[in-house]
């Protein structure tokens, strides 16, 4: 697994994942469990690899220039 997520993408995923995860503490009743969806973007931030990007051959990581 080579890294396919760039720095800006990682930052946006981190913010979005934390925002979704905060729903666990904000929403009432059973709707709060939708906040667990925030674990997916946080997992991709930790691994620096996105399975959907790999499936479609996409990458937001900048290529090194010689």
Buried (B, 14 or more C-beta within 10 A) or exposed (E): EEEBBBEEBBEBBBEBBEEBBEBEEEEEEEEBEEBEEBEBBBBBBEEBBBEEBEEEEEBBBEEEEE
